[in-house]
Amino acid sequence: MLTITHLFIKTNYALAEKSEGSIIEDDLNIQNLLPWGLPDLPYSQVLDIQDSLINSSIGKVVIDKYEDTNGGLIVFTNPPHPGKQNFISLWGSKIEGCFVRLIFQYASSSNPIDHQKLTPIRLDIGVDGTIIRLRREGIANAQYWKQNYTYKVSNNQISYNRTGVLYVGKQSFPINSEQVNHLRSSSPQEVKGRITFSDGSTIIFPIGVETVKRWKNVYSFNPSCKPIN
């Protein structure tokens, strides 16, 4: 089993295009979803996923981020003012199969928000006239956090602190070989994604062209999206 897995990694790594960096698998399994915007992640780069124990490549991933500023300037200030939203998506293939992982951050005032408005259950992607529909991995897979935070408000040259709440929803979506082929052959342009939440509400957000360009490379690691038995 170890020999087959090792051969699979080496063969696919040799055939695939070069990577632009690497990330440890444990760091990819993001559990602490703050600070705002996850600034320490390398975005829009093809990253080798490295096994934490044996320092071998076990997959590839590209990470995308878009901030909806609700009419304000696109500045990833930390902490943010209420009304801002972050869309962070991870697109990858590993020995275990192919995946898309979605992280949604929302900055709010002190008013409470129903967690169903922040838990993604479906992700639709529009690629070259085709809609790729991904459904959540499972109810138990959904994760949800909230945390109080302090932000500054200025009024008549006087600054003071106010308390808000940062909400975070996280969900993984399996993706099959047919869907991956659409991503790998997509035109190099910005595309749109639509998130559907547990309460039925939806949000449309862009996926950057630099990420789209890298789908071909990332999903070349395991284009069949099937695990080794």
Secondary structure by P-SEA (a helix, b strand, c coil): caaaaaaaaaaaaaacccccccccccccccccccccccccccccccccccccccccccccbbbbbbbbcccccccccccccccbbbbbbbbbccccccbbbbbbbbbbcccccccccccccbbbbbcccbbbbbbcccccccccccccbbbbbbcccbbbbbbbbbbbbbbbbbbcaaaaaaaaacccccbbbbbbcccccbbbbbbbaaaaaaccccccccccccccc
